[in-house]
Amino acid sequence: MPASFDAVRPGLGGQYRGMKTVCLFLASAAFAYLYYERFWRWRDCIEASASSCRTEDGSNLTSGGQLWGIIAAVFLLLALRSLVKARKQ
């Protein structure tokens, strides 16, 4: 096995890092959207009922929707780290 991606395809390493960074940002955006839809938009209803909230479409939302925000933050930090590393090289 080659030691790095650059050893297999010279010149494509920067593109690979760029694609990785874009994918991480897209994942962060997707989880941020889930956080907004599953928690932030309904936070007043969830807080008022002290456990869960029923939406118009029948979904049962709980405060566990905050988890999507944590996942979004992790992917955002990974994307920023990848961006900084790509800028240094």
C-alpha positions as CSV (number, residue, x, y, z in Angstrom):
1,M,0.0,0.0,0.0
2,P,1.3,3.4,-0.8
3,A,2.1,5.8,2.1
4,S,-0.2,8.6,0.8
5,F,-2.7,9.6,-1.8
6,D,-0.1,11.8,-3.4
7,A,2.2,8.8,-4.0
8,V,-0.5,7.1,-6.1
9,R,-1.8,10.1,-8.1
10,P,0.7,13.0,-8.0
11,G,-0.9,16.3,-8.3
12,L,-4.4,15.3,-7.1
13,G,-3.7,15.6,-3.4
14,G,-4.9,19.2,-3.2
15,Q,-8.1,18.3,-5.0
16,Y,-8.7,15.4,-2.6
17,R,-8.3,17.6,0.4
18,G,-10.6,20.2,-1.2
19,M,-13.3,17.6,-1.8
20,K,-12.9,16.3,1.7
21,T,-13.4,19.8,3.1
22,V,-16.5,20.5,0.9
23,C,-18.0,17.1,2.0
24,L,-17.4,18.0,5.7
25,F,-19.0,21.4,5.2
26,L,-22.0,19.8,3.5
27,A,-22.4,17.3,6.2
28,S,-22.3,20.1,8.8
29,A,-25.0,22.0,6.9
30,A,-27.2,18.9,6.6
31,F,-27.0,18.3,10.3
32,A,-27.6,22.0,11.1
33,Y,-30.7,21.8,9.0
34,L,-31.9,18.7,10.9
35,Y,-31.2,20.6,14.2
36,Y,-33.3,23.5,13.0
37,E,-36.2,21.3,11.8
38,R,-36.2,18.8,14.7
39,F,-35.5,21.2,17.6
40,W,-34.9,24.9,17.1
41,R,-38.1,25.6,15.3
42,W,-40.1,23.8,18.0
43,R,-38.1,24.7,21.1
44,D,-40.9,26.8,22.7
45,C,-43.4,23.9,22.3
46,I,-41.0,21.3,23.6
47,E,-40.1,23.5,26.6
48,A,-43.8,24.3,27.4
49,S,-44.7,20.6,27.4
50,A,-41.6,19.7,29.4
51,S,-41.0,16.5,27.4
52,S,-42.2,16.3,23.8
53,C,-44.3,18.2,21.3
54,R,-46.6,17.0,18.5
55,T,-46.4,18.9,15.2
56,E,-49.1,19.4,12.6
57,D,-47.8,16.5,10.6
58,G,-47.9,14.1,13.6
59,S,-44.2,14.1,14.4
60,N,-43.3,13.7,18.0
61,L,-40.4,16.0,18.8
62,T,-38.3,15.8,22.0
63,S,-35.4,17.8,23.4
64,G,-33.2,15.0,22.0
65,G,-33.2,17.0,18.8
66,Q,-30.4,19.0,20.3
67,L,-28.1,16.1,19.4
68,W,-28.3,17.2,15.7
69,G,-26.7,20.5,16.7
70,I,-23.8,18.7,18.4
71,I,-23.2,16.6,15.4
72,A,-23.3,19.7,13.1
73,A,-20.8,21.4,15.4
74,V,-18.4,18.4,15.2
75,F,-18.5,18.3,11.4
76,L,-18.1,22.1,11.3
77,L,-14.9,21.8,13.5
78,L,-13.6,19.0,11.3
79,A,-14.2,21.0,8.2
80,L,-12.5,24.1,9.6
81,R,-9.5,22.0,10.6
82,S,-9.3,20.5,7.2
83,L,-9.5,24.0,5.6
84,V,-6.7,25.3,7.8
85,K,-4.6,22.3,7.0
86,A,-5.2,22.7,3.3
87,R,-4.2,26.4,3.5
88,K,-1.0,25.6,5.2
89,Q,0.1,23.2,2.5
